[in-house]
Amino acid sequence: MNGPTIAGTLPPGAHSGPGSDRAAAFDVGRYGAWADKPGILGWLSAVDHKRVGRRFIATGFAFFVLGGILAGLMRLQLARPESTLIGPDLYNQLFTVHGTTMMFVFAVPIMQAMGVYFVPLMLGARNIAFPRMNAYAYWVYLFGGAMLYVALVLNIGPDAGWFSYTPLAGPEYGVGKRSDFWAQLITFTEVSGLLVSIEIITTVFKLRAPGMTLNRMPLFVWAMLVTSFMIIFAMPAVMMASTSLILDRLVGTHFYNPAEGGDALLWQHLFWFFGHPEVYFIFLPGLGFVSMIVGAFAKRPVYGYVAIVLSLIATGFLSFGLWVHHMFATNVPELGKSFFTAASMVIAIPTATQIFCWIATLWTGRLVLRTPLYFILGFFFILVLGGLTGIMLSAVPLDLQIHDTFFVVAHLHYVLIGGAVFPLFGAFYYWFPKVTGRMLDETLGQWNFWLFFIGFNVAFFPMHILGLQGMPRRVYTYAAESGWGTLNLISSIGAAIIVVSVLLFIVNVARSVRSGTPAGANPWGASTLEWATESPPPPGNFHPPLAVGGREPLWEQEGIVGRVDGLKNDPPEVLVTTLLDALPHHRFAFPTPTLWPLIAAIATTVMFVSSIFTPWAVIWGTIPIAIALIAWFWPSREETEKHKRMERAP
Amino acid sequence: MRIAAALFSPVAIASPMQDVLQPAGPQAGHIHALWLLMLIVCSIVLVAVTVAMLLAVRRASRGDESTPGDAALLTRDEHRIHRVVGTAVGVSIAGLLLVFGATVITDRALAQLPLNDGVHIRLVGHQWWWEATYDDPQPANVFSTANELHVPVGRPVVLTLEADDVIHSFWVPNLHGKKDLIPGRTATFAFRADVPGTYRGQCAEYCGYQHANMALLVIAEPSDRYEQWVTRSRSSAPQPADDTTKRGQQVFMQSTCAMCHAITGTNANAKRAPDLTRVASRETLAAGAIRNDPTALTAWIADPQAIKPGTHMPANALPSSDMEALIAYLETLK
């Protein structure tokens, strides 16, 4: 009873195959301190990674819808030439907030949110590492995103583009507080993004189920691990950039002012040193989804596990060597540009390798043609097309023509919607039963997919041609004589089809969450550990935690070699394992729910928002944060007693 | 399908104004050649991958949710797939080397444009108009114009690019790619127009409210006509001849106009806004926002914000007789 032991072998049938729902095996009392407290205070103080993850995903999706509405307004304005529907002032805010939302408030956070929800489950962990920090990261993210939209509604939304080039965003030309809101939004998302990355890396390295060696980790976990490291290395660059921007604006430094020895281009280097990896930390989790779904729906292990893992890691490294390809039209030295062309082309190889591995998997698999797989097939076409236009953009001479035109708008949407949003929707259909216990409707799913796929191509393919015809991006109007009217109208019609498709998805979710077919533990007959527990998983995830014997634990005879006994539920104990081989190392009691992360997040928000208006907020604003953090970490007598009791053994 | 066909035959959807696919000079021509190569290579890859995917889906056997996963494959060595995937990766690398080689060659070709006998123009980007100063060793021969460049066919044009406020980008797709105008930095950019014609370009780096209305025209004309234009541009503005135009000049000098605009040969020497010495000869007003005719000019002067919201030009509430005189005067500036 003292220490954790790994004992017994569970019959494989107990946790694999559709319909094996083991919910009955547990009574609520057994979840002990894993369960969040009831009531509104319990809701606010929740630290279970699944609850926080669900909120994170729902919030991210809400921002996706908001960003989509802004895009719809832009397509309405551009549908015909010389439209007077929306003036330049609003239009500039629309595309800035659209881009900022999609990049900073939707894509990166929702990918991390999927990691928050599924990484612990896939690893057989009982919660995410640093669960209170996770709650704090969510609240900070929510408040930051809300601030952006409050600013937009008050007509003080940022209007300098999502990459906010200086000097347009600087003190002289970026009037009012608009760019300050943008810079502080970046601060919010940095804090949130960095914290979640730390949690995910720690979870992956230390909380894996015993027996889940590094080379048995699901590919999505690998993708999230690489992504998290990338975030940790890339975020400081944009932190530097946005902080010095706000210093220029607030306290009169001159980092970006060429008249005072600053440099307008410095901003672009700092921003894109972060900004290009950012594209890949949106894209890599998407590739992780693809690997999971392809494996599950081809009913075989994904071909080329090692190749895919190495490709993910290679992409992670290479993505830091491409940033100048956003700056080919500036006067950086020509010879240097060729290096970045080469690097930008080289990064196509790991992606191509993964695509070939997935096609090989499909080729040799037994396919289950369901909505998640359809989204992945759509992903192949769209991503490959976007990747190829990316190769065009990486060539300096060609980039000089198509850079900053609608061609680039088409390219980036092909890559990001194709590479991230299609896999994400596939992932929604795939994991919805795990999260809610019910299946999404397949018929609506098919409509959702086909409308999205067709609407997407109708909306974005014509933009390639518009770019070649000379239409620059970020123009709120164009002359009738330009001849761009027809293609723009087609594009707007495509956007309307996407709107219908996303509405169908929302309807599907709203209906299925109440009346969908009950899913059971493993409705798809998939292989990874998240399908070994109930749907939705109970607090604490696995009762008891499992010990793993293979890469596809629910498919292999010896996939689950046993269970971990001797871990208490109160205090919530976890088994910490070693980094490479996931050998049991020690017991550790997890933090329990508390309101302090929320209070600390509110204090942080007060400081960040106030510092838009006065630099002194950075001084006095730290006091409430310090108080909240001290209270957060203050050990309670009760908890200390529990921990002491735990120390008796072994 | 039609769209795809159009991509291959640019003429089918040619826009009369600005088009990457209709090069009118060597620089745009080199890039166009690279574009065609890229388009072919990339189309082949896209078709190949899509076909491979569709074949895979067609060919693979079907299962359903209860089909057991084939875990035995974890230990089996899938030789044949190794070869196919390995070949595909190898071919991808070869394809990338091909396009990289073509890129380097194009880069070099762009750098080898002969620059002797070039026309030197200093182009400064402002929110939201272009200031062009034609250089000459003789200071008296230097002159300024705005939003419209005349260039000789067959002679290289060397632009010195600067920005006055925020970043702008010079881009006339029929002639060359784009080059940024960055505050605090000077860039040079050379192109040559080989086909006479009027080529439209517009600012390609987002520069604020009126980024959409920051166009410029490059008028490429035969040498003799170009030289005529240069000679005319070097001379001072014509003096008003009749009472109306004299009154118009007076209005210009006494109202706010002269605080920002210049007309050579008069006391108006301000540099905050386009030089108006030859304003009536230009095809457009307000950097391409509207066509240049007396009615449009009147509307523009009376209420610029209605035409180009956010422009730095203030509204001018002139009595109608003054306005008519002013327009009459400005129309003489050819």
Chai-1 contact restraints between the chains, C-beta under 6 A:
chainA,res_idxA,chainB,res_idxB,connection_type,confidence,min_distance_angstrom,max_distance_angstrom,comment,restraint_id
A,P18,B,E65,contact,1.0,0.0,6.0,A-B,restraint_1
A,P18,B,S66,contact,1.0,0.0,6.0,A-B,restraint_2
A,G87,B,P309,contact,1.0,0.0,6.0,A-B,restraint_3
A,P88,B,Y209,contact,1.0,0.0,6.0,A-B,restraint_4
A,P88,B,P309,contact,1.0,0.0,6.0,A-B,restraint_5
A,P88,B,G310,contact,1.0,0.0,6.0,A-B,restraint_6
A,G161,B,Y206,contact,1.0,0.0,6.0,A-B,restraint_7
A,Y165,B,I167,contact,1.0,0.0,6.0,A-B,restraint_8
A,P167,B,V166,contact,1.0,0.0,6.0,A-B,restraint_9
A,P167,B,P183,contact,1.0,0.0,6.0,A-B,restraint_10
A,L168,B,V166,contact,1.0,0.0,6.0,A-B,restraint_11
A,L168,B,G208,contact,1.0,0.0,6.0,A-B,restraint_12
A,Y173,B,V166,contact,1.0,0.0,6.0,A-B,restraint_13
A,P258,B,P183,contact,1.0,0.0,6.0,A-B,restraint_14
A,P258,B,G184,contact,1.0,0.0,6.0,A-B,restraint_15
A,A264,B,I182,contact,1.0,0.0,6.0,A-B,restraint_16
A,A264,B,P183,contact,1.0,0.0,6.0,A-B,restraint_17
A,A264,B,G184,contact,1.0,0.0,6.0,A-B,restraint_18
A,K299,B,G63,contact,1.0,0.0,6.0,A-B,restraint_19
A,K299,B,T67,contact,1.0,0.0,6.0,A-B,restraint_20
A,K299,B,G69,contact,1.0,0.0,6.0,A-B,restraint_21
A,R300,B,D70,contact,1.0,0.0,6.0,A-B,restraint_22
A,R300,B,L73,contact,1.0,0.0,6.0,A-B,restraint_23
A,P301,B,L73,contact,1.0,0.0,6.0,A-B,restraint_24
A,P301,B,L74,contact,1.0,0.0,6.0,A-B,restraint_25
A,Y303,B,I81,contact,1.0,0.0,6.0,A-B,restraint_26
A,A329,B,S169,contact,1.0,0.0,6.0,A-B,restraint_27
A,A329,B,K178,contact,1.0,0.0,6.0,A-B,restraint_28
A,A329,B,K179,contact,1.0,0.0,6.0,A-B,restraint_29
A,A329,B,D180,contact,1.0,0.0,6.0,A-B,restraint_30
A,T330,B,D180,contact,1.0,0.0,6.0,A-B,restraint_31
A,N331,B,A187,contact,1.0,0.0,6.0,A-B,restraint_32
A,T341,B,T103,contact,1.0,0.0,6.0,A-B,restraint_33
A,M345,B,L96,contact,1.0,0.0,6.0,A-B,restraint_34
A,M345,B,F100,contact,1.0,0.0,6.0,A-B,restraint_35
A,A352,B,S92,contact,1.0,0.0,6.0,A-B,restraint_36
A,T353,B,V89,contact,1.0,0.0,6.0,A-B,restraint_37
A,F356,B,V85,contact,1.0,0.0,6.0,A-B,restraint_38
A,F356,B,A88,contact,1.0,0.0,6.0,A-B,restraint_39
A,I359,B,A52,contact,1.0,0.0,6.0,A-B,restraint_40
A,I359,B,M53,contact,1.0,0.0,6.0,A-B,restraint_41
A,I359,B,A56,contact,1.0,0.0,6.0,A-B,restraint_42
A,A360,B,I81,contact,1.0,0.0,6.0,A-B,restraint_43
A,A360,B,V85,contact,1.0,0.0,6.0,A-B,restraint_44
A,L362,B,A56,contact,1.0,0.0,6.0,A-B,restraint_45
A,L362,B,A60,contact,1.0,0.0,6.0,A-B,restraint_46
A,W363,B,A56,contact,1.0,0.0,6.0,A-B,restraint_47
A,G365,B,A60,contact,1.0,0.0,6.0,A-B,restraint_48
A,R366,B,S61,contact,1.0,0.0,6.0,A-B,restraint_49
A,R366,B,G63,contact,1.0,0.0,6.0,A-B,restraint_50
A,R366,B,T67,contact,1.0,0.0,6.0,A-B,restraint_51
A,L367,B,A60,contact,1.0,0.0,6.0,A-B,restraint_52
A,L367,B,R62,contact,1.0,0.0,6.0,A-B,restraint_53
A,V368,B,G63,contact,1.0,0.0,6.0,A-B,restraint_54
A,V368,B,D64,contact,1.0,0.0,6.0,A-B,restraint_55
A,F380,B,M53,contact,1.0,0.0,6.0,A-B,restraint_56
A,F381,B,T50,contact,1.0,0.0,6.0,A-B,restraint_57
A,V384,B,L46,contact,1.0,0.0,6.0,A-B,restraint_58
A,V384,B,V49,contact,1.0,0.0,6.0,A-B,restraint_59
A,L385,B,L46,contact,1.0,0.0,6.0,A-B,restraint_60
A,L388,B,C42,contact,1.0,0.0,6.0,A-B,restraint_61
A,L388,B,V45,contact,1.0,0.0,6.0,A-B,restraint_62
A,L388,B,L46,contact,1.0,0.0,6.0,A-B,restraint_63
A,M392,B,M38,contact,1.0,0.0,6.0,A-B,restraint_64
A,A395,B,T103,contact,1.0,0.0,6.0,A-B,restraint_65
A,V396,B,D107,contact,1.0,0.0,6.0,A-B,restraint_66
A,P397,B,I31,contact,1.0,0.0,6.0,A-B,restraint_67
A,P397,B,L34,contact,1.0,0.0,6.0,A-B,restraint_68
A,P397,B,T106,contact,1.0,0.0,6.0,A-B,restraint_69
A,P397,B,D107,contact,1.0,0.0,6.0,A-B,restraint_70
A,P397,B,L110,contact,1.0,0.0,6.0,A-B,restraint_71
A,L398,B,L34,contact,1.0,0.0,6.0,A-B,restraint_72
A,L398,B,W35,contact,1.0,0.0,6.0,A-B,restraint_73
A,L400,B,G177,contact,1.0,0.0,6.0,A-B,restraint_74
A,L400,B,K178,contact,1.0,0.0,6.0,A-B,restraint_75
A,Q401,B,V20,contact,1.0,0.0,6.0,A-B,restraint_76
A,Q401,B,I31,contact,1.0,0.0,6.0,A-B,restraint_77
A,Q401,B,G177,contact,1.0,0.0,6.0,A-B,restraint_78
A,D404,B,A204,contact,1.0,0.0,6.0,A-B,restraint_79
A,D404,B,E205,contact,1.0,0.0,6.0,A-B,restraint_80
A,L468,B,V20,contact,1.0,0.0,6.0,A-B,restraint_81
A,L468,B,L21,contact,1.0,0.0,6.0,A-B,restraint_82
A,Q469,B,S15,contact,1.0,0.0,6.0,A-B,restraint_83
A,Q469,B,D19,contact,1.0,0.0,6.0,A-B,restraint_84
A,G470,B,Q18,contact,1.0,0.0,6.0,A-B,restraint_85
A,G470,B,P173,contact,1.0,0.0,6.0,A-B,restraint_86
A,P472,B,A204,contact,1.0,0.0,6.0,A-B,restraint_87
A,R474,B,Y206,contact,1.0,0.0,6.0,A-B,restraint_88
A,V475,B,A212,contact,1.0,0.0,6.0,A-B,restraint_89
A,Y476,B,A212,contact,1.0,0.0,6.0,A-B,restraint_90
A,T477,B,A212,contact,1.0,0.0,6.0,A-B,restraint_91
A,S482,B,M17,contact,1.0,0.0,6.0,A-B,restraint_92
A,G483,B,S15,contact,1.0,0.0,6.0,A-B,restraint_93
A,W524,B,E65,contact,1.0,0.0,6.0,A-B,restraint_94
A,G525,B,E65,contact,1.0,0.0,6.0,A-B,restraint_95
A,G525,B,S66,contact,1.0,0.0,6.0,A-B,restraint_96
A,S527,B,G69,contact,1.0,0.0,6.0,A-B,restraint_97
A,E552,B,A71,contact,1.0,0.0,6.0,A-B,restraint_98
A,W555,B,G69,contact,1.0,0.0,6.0,A-B,restraint_99
A,W555,B,A71,contact,1.0,0.0,6.0,A-B,restraint_100
A,E556,B,A71,contact,1.0,0.0,6.0,A-B,restraint_101
